[in-house]
Amino acid sequence: MQISLWADFIRSFDNTSSQKKSVLLSFLKQLTLVNQADGEITLGCTNTGLRIYLEKRIPEIETIIAGFAKKDIKIKLITLAPKPKKTVVSPLLNYEPSADDLAVRAGLSRRYHFENFAVSTTNQVAYAAAQAIVENLGSAYNPLFLYGGVGVGKTHLAQAVGHKIIENNGEKKVLFSPGDLFTNELIESIRERSTVGFRKKYRKLSLLIIDDVQFIAGKPAIQEEFFHSFNSIVSTGGQVIMTSDRPPHEIKNLEDRLRSRFSGGLIIDIQPPDFELRTAILLIKAKEKNIDIDIEAAKLIAEQTADGRALEGTLLSIYAKILGRQEKILTETVINYFSERTKNEIKKISSPDVIRAVCSYYNVKQSRIKSETRESGVVLPRQLIMYVLRHWLGMKLEEIAYILNRKDHTTVIHGTEKISRLIAQNPIFKQEVDRIVSPLGLST
């Protein structure tokens, strides 16, 4: 297989690939053939996150290429430096804004690009859809509706599309607007009697990105204006991308005609980042901030930090502790950091916090926990409180008995032993306990 045949391979894969492989194809199209020698192909990618994702699928890619080339081909992936953004150097009187200038005017953050978006199984479909929109603005997946919890990358991906559209063509009109900003701007325009200017701003766009679109629900005038702006953009060939914390059918007080419009394109659920994605995100953040980190240390942080948005904060907190003392974040550094943090968090938790959490979960009044009743619906929560106070907060038996108004500490011993057995023998109960104590920063 010669270098000149790479494009032929992509076309062949495109013609024969199934629906299942369409996402992989969209990723392969983003690779650049750098070199081929002795049955090995070097492919370059400007997106570090995508490279990390594709490295896990190298055996699959090698199999596909081998079938095309009729021989075994080894694949090597490297990260290429992003292409320099287009800037215009002109005489002062003929000045044209750069792509960065246009992006800022469009309300886009400088942080959110495809190059630093990490790809994994939890977001690969959304990533592929975003790439398709860049290639076919206004005709592929219009509108695109991305939904999911906090920190899953909805805003990052939507803004990455905006950046790429501006980089490709500075004449395109792009606007990023959070749902609450759209609401406030419309209210202000009505108050100032300048709705004509508002409509001119929103209805002549090539790409409108509305972040947290659920905020327009329940506001008739806002929904009316958005409905007409949406129709105007789409009817003139423009693209609409929306993000939300829930799918259209779960947005309360949303007009049916808007719900129908939102559901008329592609709706994608972006799941919370899995371990591999969190690791990739962490490595990208470290590279952006010139922080040297051991790969095993990065994995350990990813294991301990489930929230995607908290990863950067954790990385910076650990880096601040080694600054001036060591050059690289090592596994030992991370272990010490989490051990110290856990101790501090446990110290901050008080017995009222534990009682409140357990009683809230079992819907039991706190006064009944300290009463003499032996009803099963009260006894189990009371014993669980004993267990948490003893095993996590390290309180003395006598102290626990006093807090819960028990006669002596033998009742506490019996209660904690019973909970220990239930946790060890009953996986469902263990999960129940985890759900109760996790908001306190604890787990079984």
C-alpha positions as CSV (number, residue, x, y, z in Angstrom):
1,M,0.0,0.0,0.0
2,Q,1.7,3.2,-1.1
3,I,1.4,6.6,0.6
4,S,-0.6,8.0,-2.4
5,L,-3.3,5.3,-1.8
6,W,-4.3,6.6,1.7
7,A,-7.1,8.6,0.2
8,D,-8.2,5.6,-1.8
9,F,-8.3,3.5,1.4
10,I,-10.5,6.1,3.1
11,R,-12.8,6.2,0.2
12,S,-13.0,2.4,0.1
13,F,-13.7,2.2,3.8
14,D,-16.3,4.9,3.4
15,N,-18.1,2.9,0.7
16,T,-18.0,-0.4,2.6
17,S,-18.3,0.7,6.2
18,S,-21.4,-0.1,8.2
19,Q,-23.4,2.3,10.3
20,K,-21.5,0.9,13.3
21,K,-18.1,1.9,11.7
22,S,-19.3,5.4,10.6
23,V,-18.0,7.0,13.8
24,L,-14.5,5.4,13.4
25,L,-14.4,6.6,9.8
26,S,-15.1,10.2,10.8
27,F,-12.0,9.9,13.1
28,L,-9.8,8.3,10.5
29,K,-10.6,11.1,8.1
30,Q,-9.0,13.5,10.6
31,L,-5.6,11.6,10.5
32,T,-2.8,12.7,8.3
33,L,-0.5,10.2,6.7
34,V,3.0,11.3,7.8
35,N,5.2,8.4,6.6
36,Q,5.3,4.7,5.5
37,A,8.3,2.4,5.7
38,D,8.7,-1.3,6.0
39,G,5.1,-2.1,6.5
40,E,4.5,0.6,9.1
41,I,2.4,3.7,8.7
42,T,2.8,6.8,10.8
43,L,-0.4,8.8,11.2
44,G,-0.6,12.2,12.7
45,C,-3.4,13.8,14.7
46,T,-3.6,17.4,16.1
47,N,-6.1,16.4,18.8
48,T,-4.3,14.7,21.7
49,G,-7.5,13.4,23.2
50,L,-8.5,11.8,19.9
51,R,-5.0,10.2,19.6
52,I,-5.3,8.7,23.1
53,Y,-8.7,7.3,22.1
54,L,-7.6,5.9,18.8
55,E,-4.5,4.2,20.3
56,K,-6.9,1.8,22.1
57,R,-8.3,0.9,18.7
58,I,-5.1,0.4,16.8
59,P,-5.6,-3.4,16.5
60,E,-9.0,-2.8,14.9
61,I,-7.6,-0.2,12.5
62,E,-4.7,-2.5,11.6
63,T,-7.1,-5.3,10.8
64,I,-9.1,-3.0,8.5
65,I,-6.1,-1.7,6.7
66,A,-4.6,-5.2,6.3
67,G,-7.8,-6.3,4.6
68,F,-7.4,-3.4,2.1
69,A,-3.7,-3.7,1.6
70,K,-3.7,-7.5,1.5
71,K,-0.8,-7.5,4.0
72,D,-0.1,-6.7,7.6
73,I,0.4,-3.0,8.3
74,K,1.6,-1.6,11.7
75,I,0.1,1.7,12.8
76,K,1.9,4.4,14.7
77,L,0.1,7.5,16.0
78,I,1.8,10.8,16.7
79,T,0.5,14.1,17.8
80,L,1.0,16.9,15.3
81,A,1.2,20.6,16.2
82,P,-2.1,22.3,15.4
83,K,-2.0,24.4,12.2
84,P,-1.3,28.0,13.0
85,K,-4.5,30.0,13.0
86,K,-5.1,32.3,10.1
87,T,-4.2,35.9,10.8
88,V,-4.5,38.8,8.4
89,V,-1.5,41.2,8.1
90,S,-2.8,44.3,6.4
91,P,-2.1,48.0,6.4
92,L,-3.7,49.8,9.3
93,L,-6.4,51.3,7.2
94,N,-7.3,47.9,5.8
95,Y,-7.3,46.0,9.0
96,E,-9.1,42.6,9.2
97,P,-9.7,40.9,12.6
98,S,-8.0,37.5,13.3
99,A,-9.9,34.3,13.9
100,D,-9.3,34.8,17.7
101,D,-10.8,38.3,17.5
102,L,-13.9,37.0,15.7
103,A,-14.2,34.2,18.2
104,V,-14.2,36.5,21.2
105,R,-16.8,38.8,19.5
106,A,-18.9,35.7,19.0
107,G,-18.9,35.0,22.7
108,L,-16.6,31.9,22.4
109,S,-14.0,31.0,25.1
110,R,-10.4,30.7,24.0
111,R,-10.2,27.5,25.9
112,Y,-12.6,25.3,23.9
113,H,-11.2,23.8,20.7
114,F,-11.3,20.3,19.1
115,E,-7.6,20.0,19.7
116,N,-8.0,19.8,23.4
117,F,-11.2,17.9,23.5
118,A,-10.7,14.3,24.8
119,V,-12.6,11.6,23.1
120,S,-13.9,8.3,24.6
121,T,-16.8,5.9,24.3
122,T,-19.0,8.3,26.4
123,N,-18.8,11.1,23.9
124,Q,-17.6,9.7,20.6
125,V,-21.0,10.0,18.8
126,A,-21.3,13.6,19.9
127,Y,-17.8,14.3,18.7
128,A,-18.4,12.7,15.3
129,A,-21.7,14.7,14.9
130,A,-19.8,18.0,15.7
131,Q,-17.2,17.2,13.1
132,A,-20.0,16.4,10.6
133,I,-21.5,19.8,11.2
134,V,-18.2,21.6,10.6
135,E,-18.1,19.8,7.2
136,N,-21.8,20.4,6.3
137,L,-23.0,23.5,8.2
138,G,-26.7,23.8,8.3
139,S,-27.4,20.5,6.5
140,A,-26.0,17.8,8.9
141,Y,-27.9,17.3,12.1
142,N,-29.8,20.5,12.3
143,P,-30.5,21.2,15.1
144,L,-27.9,19.3,17.2
145,F,-29.1,18.9,20.8
146,L,-26.5,17.8,23.3
147,Y,-27.6,17.0,26.9
148,G,-26.0,15.6,30.0
149,G,-24.8,16.4,33.5
150,V,-22.3,19.0,34.7
151,G,-18.8,18.6,33.4
152,V,-19.4,16.2,30.5
153,G,-18.1,18.5,27.8
154,K,-21.3,19.8,26.2
155,T,-20.2,23.5,26.1
156,H,-16.7,22.6,25.1
157,L,-17.8,20.6,22.1
158,A,-20.4,23.2,21.0
159,Q,-17.9,26.0,21.2
160,A,-15.3,23.9,19.4
161,V,-17.6,23.8,16.4
162,G,-17.9,27.6,16.5
163,H,-14.1,28.1,16.6
164,K,-13.6,25.7,13.6
165,I,-16.3,27.5,11.5
166,I,-14.7,30.8,12.1
167,E,-11.2,29.5,11.4
168,N,-12.4,28.0,8.1
169,N,-14.4,31.1,7.0
170,G,-14.2,34.4,8.9
171,E,-17.3,35.6,7.0
172,K,-19.6,33.2,8.8
173,K,-21.6,34.8,11.5
174,V,-21.3,32.8,14.7
175,L,-22.8,33.5,18.1
176,F,-22.6,31.7,21.4
177,S,-25.3,32.7,23.9
178,P,-26.2,31.1,27.3
179,G,-30.0,30.6,27.7
180,D,-30.1,33.2,30.6
181,L,-28.2,35.8,28.5
182,F,-30.7,35.3,25.6
183,T,-33.5,35.9,28.1
184,N,-31.9,39.0,29.6
185,E,-31.1,40.5,26.2
186,L,-34.7,40.1,25.0
187,I,-36.1,41.6,28.2
188,E,-33.7,44.5,27.9
189,S,-34.6,45.0,24.2
190,I,-38.3,45.1,25.0
191,R,-37.7,47.6,27.8
192,E,-35.6,49.8,25.6
193,R,-37.9,49.3,22.6
194,S,-35.1,47.9,20.5
195,T,-36.4,44.5,19.5
196,V,-35.5,45.2,15.9
197,G,-31.8,45.3,16.8
198,F,-32.2,42.1,18.9
199,R,-33.8,40.3,15.9
200,K,-31.2,41.5,13.5
201,K,-28.5,40.1,15.8
202,Y,-30.0,36.7,16.2
203,R,-31.9,35.9,13.0
204,K,-29.1,36.4,10.4
205,L,-26.6,33.9,11.8
206,S,-24.7,31.1,10.2
207,L,-24.4,29.3,13.6
208,L,-26.3,29.9,16.8
209,I,-25.2,28.1,19.9
210,I,-27.5,28.3,22.9
211,D,-26.1,26.9,26.1
212,D,-28.4,25.6,28.8
213,V,-31.5,26.1,26.6
214,Q,-33.7,24.8,29.4
215,F,-33.6,28.3,31.0
216,I,-36.0,29.7,28.3
217,A,-38.7,27.2,29.5
218,G,-41.7,28.7,31.3
219,K,-41.3,32.1,29.7
220,P,-43.9,32.6,27.0
221,A,-42.4,35.8,25.4
222,I,-38.9,34.4,25.4
223,Q,-40.0,31.1,23.8
224,E,-42.0,33.0,21.2
225,E,-38.9,35.0,20.2
226,F,-36.7,32.0,20.2
227,F,-39.1,30.0,18.1
228,H,-39.0,32.7,15.3
229,S,-35.2,33.1,15.6
230,F,-34.8,29.4,15.3
231,N,-37.0,29.1,12.2
232,S,-35.3,32.1,10.6
233,I,-31.8,30.7,11.0
234,V,-32.6,27.2,9.8
235,S,-34.7,28.4,6.9
236,T,-31.8,30.5,5.5
237,G,-29.3,27.6,5.8
238,G,-27.9,28.4,9.2
239,Q,-27.1,25.9,12.0
240,V,-28.5,25.7,15.6
241,I,-26.7,23.8,18.4
242,M,-28.2,23.6,21.8
243,T,-27.0,22.2,25.1
244,S,-29.1,21.2,28.1
245,D,-29.0,19.2,31.3
246,R,-31.9,17.1,30.1
247,P,-33.5,15.9,26.8
248,P,-36.3,18.0,25.2
249,H,-39.1,15.8,26.5
250,E,-38.0,16.3,30.1
251,I,-37.8,20.1,30.0
252,K,-40.9,21.2,31.9
253,N,-43.0,24.1,30.7
254,L,-41.4,24.0,27.2
255,E,-43.9,24.8,24.4
256,D,-44.8,21.8,22.3
257,R,-43.8,23.6,19.0
258,L,-40.3,24.2,20.5
259,R,-40.1,20.6,21.8
260,S,-40.9,19.5,18.3
261,R,-38.3,21.7,16.7
262,F,-35.6,20.5,19.2
263,S,-36.5,16.9,18.5
264,G,-36.3,17.4,14.8
265,G,-32.6,17.1,14.5
266,L,-30.1,14.9,16.4
267,I,-30.4,14.4,20.2
268,I,-27.3,13.0,21.9
269,D,-26.8,12.1,25.5
270,I,-23.3,12.7,26.7
271,Q,-22.5,10.4,29.6
272,P,-20.2,11.4,32.5
273,P,-16.5,10.8,31.6
274,D,-15.3,7.3,32.3
275,F,-11.9,6.5,33.8
276,E,-10.1,6.5,30.5
277,L,-11.6,9.8,29.4
278,R,-10.8,11.4,32.8
279,T,-7.2,10.3,32.4
280,A,-7.0,11.8,28.9
281,I,-8.6,15.1,30.1
282,L,-6.1,15.3,32.9
283,L,-3.1,14.7,30.6
284,I,-4.4,17.4,28.2
285,K,-4.8,19.9,31.1
286,A,-1.3,19.1,32.4
287,K,0.2,19.6,28.9
288,E,-1.7,22.9,28.5
289,K,-0.3,24.2,31.8
290,N,3.2,22.7,31.3
291,I,2.8,20.5,34.4
292,D,5.0,17.3,34.2
293,I,3.0,14.3,35.6
294,D,3.7,10.6,35.7
295,I,1.1,8.6,33.8
296,E,0.4,6.4,36.8
297,A,-0.2,9.5,38.9
298,A,-2.6,10.8,36.4
299,K,-4.5,7.5,36.5
300,L,-4.7,7.7,40.3
301,I,-6.2,11.2,40.2
302,A,-8.7,10.0,37.6
303,E,-9.7,7.1,39.8
304,Q,-10.3,9.4,42.8
305,T,-12.0,12.3,40.9
306,A,-15.3,11.3,39.3
307,D,-16.3,14.9,38.4
308,G,-14.8,16.0,35.1
309,R,-14.8,19.7,36.1
310,A,-13.0,18.9,39.3
311,L,-10.0,17.3,37.5
312,E,-8.3,20.6,36.7
313,G,-8.7,21.9,40.2
314,T,-7.3,18.7,41.7
315,L,-4.3,18.9,39.3
316,L,-3.5,22.5,40.2
317,S,-3.9,21.8,44.0
318,I,-1.4,18.9,43.8
319,Y,0.9,20.9,41.7
320,A,0.8,23.8,44.2
321,K,2.0,21.4,46.9
322,I,5.1,20.3,45.0
323,L,6.0,23.7,43.5
324,G,9.6,24.6,44.3
325,R,10.2,21.2,45.9
326,Q,10.0,18.7,43.0
327,E,9.6,19.0,39.2
328,K,7.2,16.1,38.5
329,I,3.9,14.9,40.0
330,L,4.5,11.3,41.1
331,T,2.2,8.6,42.3
332,E,3.5,9.0,45.9
333,T,2.6,12.8,45.7
334,V,-1.0,12.0,44.7
335,I,-1.4,9.3,47.4
336,N,-0.2,11.7,50.1
337,Y,-2.5,14.5,48.7
338,F,-5.7,12.3,48.8
339,S,-4.8,10.8,52.2
340,E,-4.4,14.3,53.7
341,R,-7.5,15.6,52.1
342,T,-9.6,12.6,53.4
343,K,-8.4,13.2,56.9
344,N,-9.3,16.9,56.7
345,E,-12.7,16.2,55.3
346,I,-13.5,13.6,58.0
347,K,-12.5,16.1,60.7
348,K,-15.0,18.6,59.3
349,I,-17.9,16.2,59.5
350,S,-19.8,16.3,62.8
351,S,-22.3,14.0,64.4
352,P,-25.3,16.2,63.5
353,D,-24.2,15.9,59.8
354,V,-24.3,12.2,60.0
355,I,-27.6,12.0,61.8
356,R,-29.1,14.5,59.3
357,A,-27.9,12.5,56.3
358,V,-29.2,9.1,57.6
359,C,-32.5,10.4,58.8
360,S,-33.1,12.2,55.5
361,Y,-32.5,9.0,53.5
362,Y,-34.8,6.9,55.6
363,N,-37.3,9.7,56.2
364,V,-37.1,9.4,59.9
365,K,-37.4,12.3,62.3
366,Q,-34.2,13.0,64.2
367,S,-36.0,13.1,67.5
368,R,-37.1,9.5,67.0
369,I,-33.5,8.3,66.6
370,K,-32.8,9.4,70.1
371,S,-36.1,8.0,71.5
372,E,-36.6,4.6,73.2
373,T,-38.6,3.1,70.3
374,R,-37.4,-0.2,68.9
375,E,-39.4,-0.1,65.7
376,S,-37.3,-1.6,62.8
377,G,-37.8,1.5,60.7
378,V,-35.9,3.4,63.4
379,V,-33.5,0.8,64.8
380,L,-31.6,0.3,61.5
381,P,-31.0,4.0,60.8
382,R,-29.9,4.4,64.5
383,Q,-27.4,1.5,64.2
384,L,-26.1,2.9,60.9
385,I,-25.4,6.3,62.6
386,M,-23.5,4.4,65.3
387,Y,-21.4,2.6,62.7
388,V,-20.5,5.8,60.8
389,L,-19.7,7.7,64.0
390,R,-17.5,4.9,65.2
391,H,-15.7,3.7,62.0
392,W,-15.4,7.0,60.1
393,L,-15.3,9.7,62.6
394,G,-13.5,7.6,65.2
395,M,-15.7,8.6,68.1
396,K,-15.5,6.7,71.4
397,L,-18.3,4.2,72.3
398,E,-19.4,6.2,75.3
399,E,-19.6,9.4,73.3
400,I,-21.8,7.8,70.7
401,A,-24.1,6.4,73.4
402,Y,-24.4,9.9,74.9
403,I,-25.2,11.5,71.5
404,L,-27.9,9.0,70.7
405,N,-29.3,8.9,74.2
406,R,-28.4,5.2,74.8
407,K,-28.0,3.9,78.3
408,D,-24.5,2.3,77.8
409,H,-21.9,1.6,75.1
410,T,-22.8,-2.1,74.7
411,T,-25.8,-1.0,72.6
412,V,-23.3,0.8,70.3
413,I,-21.1,-2.2,70.1
414,H,-24.0,-4.4,69.1
415,G,-25.3,-1.9,66.5
416,T,-21.9,-1.3,64.8
417,E,-21.3,-5.1,64.6
418,K,-24.7,-5.7,63.0
419,I,-24.1,-3.0,60.3
420,S,-20.6,-4.4,59.6
421,R,-22.1,-7.9,58.9
422,L,-24.8,-6.4,56.7
423,I,-22.3,-4.5,54.6
424,A,-20.1,-7.6,54.2
425,Q,-23.0,-9.9,53.4
426,N,-25.5,-7.8,51.5
427,P,-24.2,-5.9,48.4
428,I,-27.5,-4.1,48.0
429,F,-27.3,-2.7,51.6
430,K,-23.7,-1.7,50.9
431,Q,-24.8,0.3,47.9
432,E,-27.5,1.9,50.1
433,V,-24.9,2.9,52.7
434,D,-22.6,4.3,49.9
435,R,-25.5,6.5,48.6
436,I,-26.1,7.8,52.2
437,V,-22.5,8.6,53.1
438,S,-21.0,9.7,49.7
439,P,-22.4,13.3,50.1
440,L,-20.4,13.5,53.3
441,G,-17.2,12.6,51.4
442,L,-17.2,9.0,52.7
443,S,-17.6,5.6,51.1
444,T,-17.5,1.9,52.2
